[in-house]
Amino acid sequence: MLANYLIGLREGLEAALVVGILVAYLVRTGHTDKLRMLWIGVASAIGLSLAAGALLTFSSRSMSFKAQETFGGVMSVLAVGFVTWMIFWMKRTARNLKGELHGKLDAALAMGGFALAVTAFIAVAREGLETALFVWTAVEATGDSANPVVGAALGLTTAVVLGYLLYRRAVNLNLATFFHYTGAGLVVVAAGVLAYGFHDLQEAGYLVGGGLSNIVVDGTGVLPPSSWYGTLFKGLFSISAAPSRLEFGMWLAYLIPTMYLFLRPSGGRKPAAARPKQQHAPQSTTPAQPIAG
């Protein structure tokens, strides 16, 4: 539930911020008559996300065991790819998100109401589809259809409330800090989803060491899966207490480099190297004086 709460909170707040920026811009520029088209786009995106979740659920139930494991493994890998892209995209564009959205909205307004609905639809559908895919993989990984859905729903509800309060300026949330810490948390969650995806592919027989035959270490005696502390461990680190060698290897192979790249300060090199060249300009005149004399 904890991991899916984080997914719902992060993805939901991104969508809520985008919608809040679009609504505020329309209100401030006197285009309140266009709000209806914006909400149509938002509602359509939510409907598509729910439909995608239902399609994943019902289509997988009609498959054979091998097909289910294969489908679950492939979807888990895709979910990790989408979430990883989203984490680094937000890190790169968070500062310019408002201006970028305003530019897209101006273009949409110039083309008409349908283009405005499409703009809102794309902005929200991206987050919604990622959430649906990630929650579905969590349900498949845990075998529990209740806790992941409840966790994601609570996260989305919290995100909507925070988004509304931010729109009304009732709270002052440091978004850079928020996305920094939640992004780091999502890297850990994604590492666990990737590990379980490869576990599914092992179960399907596509990878060496099928199932749980090659265990790195069996920690279920210390961390029973049914205990609260075993559940807390898996919720915090998104890894089984008895992972196979391939699961554990993929968990580390994703977690370490991705976390390093995410936490590494961005901004590139500082343009300090250009200043010493300017300081050398006066020195070029000093040797010229004796030559002139």
C-alpha positions, 0 to 999 in steps of 0.5 A, a space after each residue: 500500500 505504501 508504494 502505491 500511495 507514493 505512486 498515486 501521490 506523485 502522479 496525481 500531484 503532477 496531473 493536479 499541478 498541470 490542471 491547476 496551471 491551465 485553469 489559472 491561466 484561462 481564468 487570468 486571461 479571461 477565457 473562462 468560457 473555455 473551462 468546459 472544454 478543459 474539463 472534458 479533456 480531463 474527464 476523458 483522460 481519467 476515463 481512458 486510464 480507468 479503462 486501461 486498468 480494467 483492460 489489463 485486469 480482465 485480459 490477463 485473467 483469460 490467459 494461460 499461466 505462462 502467458 500471464 507470467 509473460 504478460 506480467 513481466 513485460 508490463 512490469 518492464 514497460 511500467 519501470 521504463 515509463 516511470 523512470 522517464 517520468 522521474 527524469 522528465 520532471 527533474 529536467 522540466 519542473 522549473 519551466 513547466 509553467 511557461 511550457 504549458 502556457 505556450 501550449 495553451 496559447 497555441 491550443 486557444 488559437 486553434 479552438 476548443 477541441 485543441 484545448 480539450 486535447 491539450 488537457 487530455 494529453 497532460 492528464 492521460 500520461 499520468 493516468 496511464 502510468 498510474 494504471 500500469 504501475 498499480 496493475 503490476 503491483 496487484 500482480 506482484 503482491 497477489 492482493 487486489 485491495 491494498 495496492 488499489 486502496 493505496 493508489 486511491 488514497 495517494 490520488 485523493 491526497 494529490 487532488 486535495 494538495 493541488 486544490 490547496 496550492 491553486 487556492 494558495 492555502 498551502 506553501 509546498 516546496 515542489 522542488 523538495 517534494 519531487 526530489 524526495 518522492 522521485 528518490 522513493 519511486 526509484 526504489 519502488 521501480 527497482 522492485 517492480 523491475 525485479 518482480 518483472 524478471 521474476 515473472 519471466 523466470 516463472 514463464 521459463 524464458 530466463 535461467 533459474 526458473 522461479 525461486 530455485 536460485 535464492 540469494 538469501 532466504 530472509 523469510 524467517 526474520 522477515 515473515 511476509 505475513 508480519 507487519 515488519 515483513 510488509 514494511 520491509 517490502 513496502 520500503 525497499 520493494 524487494 522480496 525477503 527471499 529474492 532469486 539471484 536474477 531478481 536481486 541482481 536486477 534490483 541492484 543493477 537498476 537501483 544503484 545507477 538510476 539513484 546516482 543519476 537522479 541524485 546527481 546535481 543537474 545544471 552542467 558546468 559552471 561558466 567560471 572558466 571564461 573569467 580567467 581569459 578576461 583577466 589576462 587581457 590587461 596583461 597583454 598591454 604590459 609587455 607592449 610598453 617596453 617594446 614601444 619605448 
